[in-house]
Amino acid sequence: MIGLLSICQENIINDRIASTFSSIILKNFGDKLNDVFATINENEWTSFCQGLITLICIKLFYQGNANERSNAFDLLSKMPEGEQREYAALKLLDLLYHLPYRLPSDEGMVLFELVKPDDLKLKYLELADSLEIYIMYVTYFINKSEDNANDLKENIKSQLDRLLKENHLP
């Protein structure tokens, strides 16, 4: 049922109880990861994934502890390789992009590595929590990109100019 809940910037509230709830469910899920995945059929995957991403997002948004946040990303990394894991990572990136959440370097790199290079979008660079992290992400994107290097550089330059003008990167 959690997959039916929508999270957006307008309805997210800083709440310790929601964070504790999501942490308990994610811990139990992580302990039985393979057993749970064996029971999910293809028709249930989208709803299950949305619920999982919602719980991870709640945990990330409210946890100040870097170890707790890291555990949420470890959970995605432990998922069986394939389309489902990539789908979950992309859904989480998209959700975090639309929320006031910024990714420290280690968190962003974990998510980026779970996604095919062709699916990485420049908008995900905006999740960086500092100029230094942004540059690290840009380097990763350029190394993985198969796009025209000149177009990519121009798009990155435009994005960086805008982000600096908006004081988006401290």
N, C-alpha and C positions, 0 to 999 in steps of 0.2 A: 504493500500500500504506500510505502514511502516514495516509490517511483512516481506517484501521482501528485506529490507535493511539488510546487514550483518555487524556486528560490530566485529572487531578483533583488536589485538594490533597494527597491521600495519596501520590501517586506522582511528584510533580514534584520534581526534584533540581537544585540549582544546578550546572550543568555547562557549562564553556566550550566543550567539544567539540561538544555538542548545539547550542549557540548558533551556533558557527561553521558547522556543517553546515546549519542552517536559513538562515543568512545567505547562504551560497553558492547554495543552491537558489532562494531568493526573488530574489536578484539576477539569476540567469539567467532565471528566470521573468519578472521585470519587464522584462528586455531583449527578450523575445519574447512579451509579453503577448497581443497581437492574434492572433499565429500559434497560440498555445496554445488560446485560446478558440475559434478556428475549428475545432479538431479535437475538442472535447469535445461529445459528444452528450448529449441530455437524460437518458438513463439513467445516464450516468457523473457527472452534475453533483454529486449529493449526496456521493458518495465523494470526488470531486475537491475540493469545497468544504471538507469536513471535514479533508482533508489540508492544504489551504492554510491554514485557520484554525489547525490544530495547529502548523504551522511558524511562522506569525505570532506565535502565543502564546509559543512557545519563544523566539523572537527578542525579543519585548517583555519577557518575564520575566527574561531574563538580560542584556539590554543596558543598561548604565548610560549610554551615550552617547545624548543626546537626538536627535541627527541620525539615528542608526541606528533608533531607535524611530519617528521621523517618517517614514523611508523605508517602514516597514511599513504605516503608515496611507496613505501616498501610493499604495501598490500597490492598496489597496482603492478609493481614489478614482479611479484610472485604469481600473478595470474598467468595461466598458460599462454605461451606466445601465439600470436595470430590476430585475426581480425577483431575478435572481441576485446582483447587487451588494448589494441590500437584505438578502437571505437571508444572505449572507456576513457583513455587518456585524452583523446580529442574532445570528448564531451566535457571533461574536467577543465581543459584549457579554455574552451569556449565559455563555460560558466564563470570561471575566475576572471576572464577578460571583461565580463559584464558586471563584475562586482568590484568594490573598492579593495581589492586584494593584490598585493605585489609579491612576486616570487623571489626569494633569495636564490643565489646562484645554484646551489645544490638541488633545490626543488625544481627549478626550471629545467635544468639539464636532465634530471631523471625523467620528467615528462616528455621533453623533446626527443630523448632517445627511445621512447616507447612508440613514437609516431614515425611513419614513413616520411622521408625527406620531402616528397612531393606534397604531403599534406600539411607541412609547416607553412603558416601564413605570417606575413610581416606583422600583423596586428598582435601576435603573441610576444613580439619584442617589447611591447608596451607593458608587459607584466613585470619587467625588471624593476627592482626596487632602488637602483642607483645607476649612475652613468657607467660606472665600472662594470656592473652586471650587464647592462645593456650592450656594452662593447663585447663582453664575453659571449652573449647570445648572438650578436651580429656575426662574430667570427665563426661560431658554430653553423649558423645559417648559410654563410658564404661557402664554407667548406662542404656542406651537404647539398648545396643548390646546384641544380642542373640548368637553371634558367640562364638567359643572356646576362652576363656579368655586368654589362653597362646599364641595362634596365634595372637590375637589382640594386646596384650602387646608387642610381638616381632615386629610386624609391626609398631606399634607406636614408639617403641624405635629406629628402623631403620630410620623412617621418621624424628624423632626429631634430631637424630645424623646428618643426611644430612642437615636439615634446619639450625642447629647451625653452621655446617661447612661452609655453604653458606652465613652466616650472614643474613639469611632471617627474623629472629625474633629479633627485637631490644631489 
